[in-house]
Amino acid sequence: MMITIECPKCGTAGSQSLLKPDYVGPYRCWKCRELFTIRIENNQVKSWESLTEEQLAEQEEQRRQVEALKAKFGKKPED
């Protein structure tokens, strides 16, 4: 499912492809390159929070650690 996302900083419309109608995670505006954590519910953006490059790297590292633990203990990664 494709949804349109309007950047709160520059107002540019962008598109995001989602497998599920709900999403929480990073989003980068294609035009101004501003980074955000967005929360989407039922294919509609509900909230935005500014995100730094350092915070994004930290989130990605935490996600990798969780996936490594799931693999170690035989858990199937969540979609």
N, CA, C and O of each residue as an XYZ file, in Angstrom:
316
protein
N       0.847     -1.169      0.000
C       0.000      0.000      0.000
C       0.895      1.235      0.000
O       1.815      1.337      0.811
N       0.629      2.160     -0.897
C       1.361      3.433     -0.967
C       0.563      4.504     -0.249
O      -0.649      4.623     -0.429
N       1.264      5.287      0.573
C       0.618      6.424      1.211
C       1.444      7.663      0.904
O       2.643      7.570      0.640
N       0.804      8.816      0.938
C       1.478     10.084      0.720
C       1.761     10.714      2.076
O       0.893     10.770      2.948
N       2.996     11.190      2.236
C       3.427     11.798      3.484
C       3.895     13.214      3.176
O       4.745     13.412      2.308
N       3.350     14.194      3.879
C       3.759     15.586      3.694
C       4.748     15.957      4.780
O       4.439     15.863      5.968
N       5.944     16.383      4.374
C       7.007     16.744      5.313
C       6.560     17.935      6.170
O       6.126     18.951      5.627
N       6.660     17.824      7.499
C       6.251     18.944      8.355
C       7.227     20.122      8.299
O       6.877     21.227      8.713
N       8.432     19.905      7.800
C       9.404     20.992      7.735
C       9.269     21.800      6.445
O       9.184     23.028      6.491
N       9.250     21.113      5.280
C       9.245     21.838      4.005
C       7.930     21.725      3.241
O       7.733     22.430      2.251
N       7.027     20.848      3.686
C       5.726     20.718      3.048
C       5.706     19.887      1.775
O       4.666     19.792      1.123
N       6.830     19.285      1.408
C       6.899     18.475      0.200
C       6.215     17.137      0.418
O       6.383     16.506      1.462
N       5.447     16.709     -0.568
C       4.774     15.418     -0.499
C       5.719     14.323     -0.965
O       6.393     14.456     -1.987
N       5.758     13.254     -0.211
C       6.552     12.081     -0.560
C       5.680     10.854     -0.436
O       4.575     10.925      0.101
N       6.162      9.735     -0.926
C       5.409      8.484     -0.863
C       6.160      7.456     -0.043
O       7.391      7.445     -0.010
N       5.418      6.607      0.606
C       5.984      5.517      1.390
C       5.166      4.281      1.090
O       3.935      4.317      1.105
N       5.850      3.196      0.820
C       5.185      1.922      0.582
C       5.180      1.126      1.881
O       6.227      0.929      2.496
N       4.012      0.673      2.294
C       3.877     -0.078      3.539
C       3.215     -1.426      3.279
O       2.319     -1.541      2.442
N       3.667     -2.439      4.005
C       3.038     -3.748      3.918
C       1.813     -3.832      4.825
O       0.849     -4.539      4.532
N       1.874     -3.098      5.929
C       0.783     -3.096      6.915
C       0.280     -1.667      7.080
O       1.002     -0.728      6.746
N      -0.940     -1.476      7.586
C      -1.490     -0.123      7.724
C      -0.896      0.669      8.890
O      -1.154      1.865      9.018
N      -0.099      0.008      9.744
C       0.509      0.681     10.891
C       2.031      0.589     10.788
O       2.577     -0.429     10.362
N       2.713      1.683     11.192
C       4.169      1.737     11.103
C       4.680      2.748     12.108
O       4.102      3.823     12.273
N       5.762      2.403     12.775
C       6.502      3.352     13.614
C       7.962      3.169     13.246
O       8.504      2.068     13.345
N       8.598      4.255     12.820
C       9.997      4.150     12.448
C      10.492      5.404     11.763
O       9.801      6.422     11.724
N      11.702      5.319     11.221
C      12.312      6.494     10.619
C      11.726      6.836      9.249
O      11.260      5.966      8.514
N      11.765      8.112      8.936
C      11.365      8.620      7.621
C      12.243      9.818      7.302
O      12.424     10.694      8.148
N      12.796      9.869      6.080
C      13.609     10.997      5.649
C      12.919     11.651      4.457
O      12.572     10.979      3.486
N      12.725     12.956      4.537
C      12.140     13.714      3.434
C      13.104     13.665      2.253
O      14.303     13.891      2.416
N      12.593     13.375      1.090
C      13.443     13.264     -0.093
C      13.975     14.616     -0.560
O      14.997     14.679     -1.244
N      13.284     15.702     -0.193
C      13.701     17.018     -0.668
C      14.620     17.738      0.320
O      15.743     18.096     -0.034
N      14.156     17.955      1.555
C      14.965     18.710      2.523
C      15.905     17.812      3.318
O      16.776     18.309      4.032
N      15.739     16.482      3.203
C      16.600     15.486      3.848
C      16.461     15.468      5.371
O      17.288     14.868      6.058
N      15.424     16.120      5.903
C      15.183     16.108      7.348
C      14.757     14.705      7.767
O      14.030     14.026      7.042
N      15.214     14.279      8.937
C      14.914     12.954      9.454
C      13.869     13.050     10.558
O      13.911     13.953     11.393
N      12.930     12.104     10.549
C      11.861     12.060     11.550
C      11.599     10.621     11.965
O      11.904      9.684     11.228
N      11.036     10.459     13.144
C      10.393      9.212     13.521
C       8.908      9.477     13.334
O       8.358     10.414     13.913
N       8.267      8.653     12.529
C       6.844      8.851     12.277
C       6.043      7.677     12.818
O       6.538      6.555     12.920
N       4.791      7.966     13.161
C       3.853      6.934     13.596
C       2.669      6.996     12.645
O       2.000      8.022     12.525
N       2.421      5.872     11.966
C       1.315      5.775     11.024
C       0.341      4.735     11.563
O       0.734      3.627     11.930
N      -0.930      5.106     11.603
C      -2.001      4.188     12.011
C      -3.076      4.228     10.947
O      -3.491      5.303     10.514
N      -3.525      3.066     10.527
C      -4.560      2.964      9.495
C      -4.227      3.822      8.272
O      -5.079      4.527      7.732
N      -2.956      3.737      7.853
C      -2.469      4.446      6.662
C      -2.542      5.963      6.761
O      -2.604      6.646      5.738
N      -2.535      6.499      7.980
C      -2.531      7.948      8.165
C      -1.452      8.317      9.186
O      -1.321      7.677     10.230
N      -0.676      9.369      8.861
C       0.375      9.826      9.769
C      -0.279     10.435     11.005
O      -1.101     11.346     10.901
N       0.095      9.924     12.168
C      -0.472     10.402     13.429
C       0.489     11.293     14.196
O       0.050     12.194     14.910
N       1.811     11.061     14.065
C       2.758     11.906     14.787
C       4.119     11.912     14.106
O       4.480     10.997     13.366
N       4.868     12.996     14.388
C       6.225     13.215     13.887
C       7.100     13.600     15.061
O       6.659     14.322     15.956
N       8.335     13.128     15.068
C       9.342     13.578     16.029
C      10.641     13.752     15.266
O      11.005     12.902     14.454
N      11.346     14.854     15.523
C      12.648     15.042     14.894
C      13.589     13.930     15.323
O      13.509     13.433     16.446
N      14.476     13.547     14.426
C      15.398     12.449     14.672
C      16.776     12.867     14.166
O      16.902     13.382     13.055
N      17.809     12.646     14.980
C      19.171     12.965     14.551
C      19.796     11.731     13.907
O      19.300     10.616     14.064
N      20.880     11.943     13.188
C      21.612     10.822     12.578
C      22.100      9.852     13.654
O      22.087      8.638     13.449
N      22.530     10.384     14.797
C      23.011      9.550     15.890
C      21.890      8.686     16.460
O      22.098      7.508     16.751
N      20.699      9.270     16.620
C      19.559      8.508     17.131
C      19.163      7.411     16.140
O      18.810      6.302     16.539
N      19.225      7.730     14.854
C      18.904      6.731     13.830
C      19.895      5.572     13.890
O      19.494      4.410     13.834
N      21.177      5.882     14.003
C      22.197      4.836     14.092
C      21.986      3.976     15.333
O      22.170      2.759     15.289
N      21.601      4.609     16.438
C      21.335      3.872     17.676
C      20.139      2.938     17.519
O      20.185      1.790     17.960
N      19.074      3.422     16.896
C      17.895      2.588     16.650
C      18.240      1.391     15.770
O      17.795      0.274     16.034
N      19.035      1.624     14.725
C      19.420      0.541     13.826
C      20.278     -0.496     14.535
O      20.122     -1.694     14.299
N      21.187     -0.046     15.407
C      22.024     -0.967     16.167
C      21.169     -1.803     17.125
O      21.390     -3.008     17.254
N      20.208     -1.187     17.788
C      19.319     -1.925     18.680
C      18.510     -2.965     17.898
O      18.317     -4.087     18.366
N      18.039     -2.585     16.706
C      17.279     -3.525     15.877
C      18.150     -4.717     15.481
O      17.685     -5.857     15.509
N      19.417     -4.463     15.112
C      20.335     -5.552     14.751
C      20.586     -6.478     15.938
O      20.655     -7.696     15.768
N      20.722     -5.915     17.132
C      20.948     -6.727     18.322
C      19.744     -7.619     18.612
O      19.905     -8.787     18.965
N      18.551     -7.075     18.465
C      17.331     -7.859     18.692
C      17.238     -8.996     17.678
O      16.922    -10.128     18.043
N      17.512     -8.700     16.404
C      17.458     -9.731     15.369
C      18.504    -10.812     15.613
O      18.243    -11.990     15.369
N      19.686    -10.425     16.093
C      20.735    -11.402     16.393
C      20.305    -12.319     17.531
O      20.549    -13.525     17.485
N      19.668    -11.755     18.549
C      19.176    -12.577     19.662
C      18.066    -13.517     19.206
O      18.015    -14.674     19.625
N      17.185    -13.023     18.352
C      16.116    -13.890     17.828
C      16.706    -15.049     17.042
O      16.252    -16.186     17.171
N      17.721    -14.763     16.226
C      18.365    -15.814     15.440
C      19.069    -16.810     16.357
O      19.029    -18.017     16.119
N      19.708    -16.307     17.396
C      20.436    -17.164     18.325
C      19.503    -18.146     19.036
O      19.853    -19.305     19.260
N      18.309    -17.661     19.385
C      17.373    -18.499     20.135
C      16.292    -19.117     19.259
O      15.305    -19.649     19.766
N      16.477    -19.047     17.951
C      15.586    -19.731     17.024
C      14.240    -19.075     16.819
O      13.298    -19.737     16.383
N      14.121    -17.792     17.119
C      12.863    -17.092     16.917
C      12.813    -16.544     15.501
O      13.817    -16.056     14.982
N      11.652    -16.624     14.880
C      11.466    -16.069     13.551
C      11.349    -14.547     13.665
O      10.566    -14.051     14.474
N      12.131    -13.790     12.850
C      11.997    -12.328     12.890
C      10.580    -11.901     12.537
O       9.936    -12.496     11.672
N      10.101    -10.860     13.219
C       8.762    -10.347     12.936
C       8.774     -9.524     11.685
O       9.769     -8.869     11.373
N       7.668     -9.548     10.955
C       7.542     -8.755      9.717
C       7.222     -7.338     10.029
O       7.079     -6.523      9.118
